Amino acid sequence: MRIIKFFSSLIISIFICSLFLHAASVNAAASTTLQINPVVVNVKAGEQFTLTTKAIPTAGKNYTVRFSIKFLPELVSVQRWNYADTWISINEPGYEELNNNTGVLVRTAGFPGGFDSVTNFGTATFLAKKTGVTSIFIDAESFSLDGLSSNTAIIGSPAIINITQDLAPAIIPVSAPIINPVPVPVVTPTPAPASVPVPEIPVAVPIILPAQLFDIKLNINDAILNKSSDLVAQLIFENFGTVTTPVELSYRILDSKNNEVYNEKGNVVVETEKVVTKDFSNLNLKNGKYTLIVATKYGANVNDIFKQVFEVKMSSIYGIKLITIALIGGGVVLITIGIVIYFIIRRKKK
């Protein structure tokens, strides 16, 4: 009877533990998407543009948010930052940073009472320094903390910045008026020679720039992965043009020390719009932070490069599921062993 009571208590304990872990996993399923808007900006060199940062929770309240934004300092620089109303900045080392030499903008703040709906975090004003195509993205060091100080952040899409430059119109000099003209003696006209072409005034000829992709975006399914083979990337081509264009693709993955751990090439033909989905089901990387780099080449050697940061680590939900399976499996084994022992003892008594 003692053995039966022991295993009955064990079963109840396992059941209660499973319920607790299930409740914890439901709570962990809440997420908050960190976004930059708009996702495409067309601007001229020398002009300024503004990006708005937002936090969008799916369930429950969040209290503290950190946006870690990376950009290419050769093409853009941060001019100013403004928090949205209500946010209280955290002025501690590592929580507030702006470096236009390395291309880093970090802002961290708390929201009194918490927020559970779409909330503006702040606005960043950038200067477009020279022509080119670049992206401004949120990296994996960003977070959004709930009431248990758990990070619920999901990284949103980057902003694609198309920087162009107008050609200056040709300046044709205008003859200045003659003041106090000097009398000119009358000359007897002579027969006009054969017509001689009059040289044309040189006019600036517009430079035809190579065609550029518009609204190219690189997205990944998730910035935090349980295993590297879960990585899925999407390269989106929009408003590409009116003719069929072959595009060469190059996929590279660098680790946190900028060592290349993956390299693959491919190609695709784009007509007007296309979504290219690339899965990495055979990818096997250790836990850590990585950068996916996708390079495109088309037309007259027009090159674009896009980057996305991701991290490989076991998430809390995945870990909870493994623990739950282990507990239940262990419980079943213990119960089986207990039943066998019980019948053996009972047979010996007979």
Secondary structure, DSSP 8 states (H G I E B T S, - for coil): -HHHHHHHHHHHHHHHHHHHHHHHHHHHT--EEEEEE-SEEEEETT-EEEEEEEEEESSS-EEEEEEEEE--TTTEEEEEEEE-TT-EE--STTTSEEETTTTEEEEEEEEEEEE-S-EEEEEEEEEE-SSEEEEEEE-TT-EEEETT--B-EEE---EEEEEE---------------S-------------S-------------------EEEEEEES-SEESSGGG-EEEEEEES--SS-EEEEEEEEEEETTS-EEEEEEEEEEESS-EEEEEE-TT----SEEEEEEEEEEETTTEEEEEEEEEEE---HHHHHHHHHHHHHHHHHHHHHHHHHHHHHHHHHH-
